[in-house]
Amino acid sequence: MSLALLYGLAGIALVAMGLYAALAARHVLRRLLGLNVLGSGVFMMLVALASRTTGIATRPDPVPHAMVLTGIVVAVSATALGLALLRRMHAHEGSPRLPEDRDAGSP
């Protein structure tokens, strides 16, 4: 088994776990963390795609690596914005859950 395949499979597993957490969690912070895990899985899959050889040269493709670096910067910024909005929502409403999740009555 090659290292690129291992990275790809780990990325697929992270995407699946992050998607489940983002959709199933009631707490907004857990949803945000699920989206971060999902993004990390996408980054791992892009790194796995970059390891394939292109033409005669055996070096990896630099474009997916640049996309991953740009994605990390965007993910950190989006996480900071999400956390700031979560703090404001908690201060305003007193709960870190969305109103439709609070009405459902489930823990």
Number of C-alpha atoms within 10 A of each C-alpha: 5 7 10 18 14 14 20 21 16 17 24 17 15 23 24 16 16 24 18 15 19 22 12 12 16 18 16 18 17 17 19 20 16 24 22 22 22 23 21 20 24 20 24 22 24 21 24 22 18 18 19 13 12 11 7 6 8 10 12 16 16 11 11 18 18 13 13 19 12 11 16 16 11 12 16 12 12 14 16 12 12 15 15 12 12 18 16 13 15 14 11 10 12 10 15 19 18 14 10 9 14 14 9 8 7 7 7
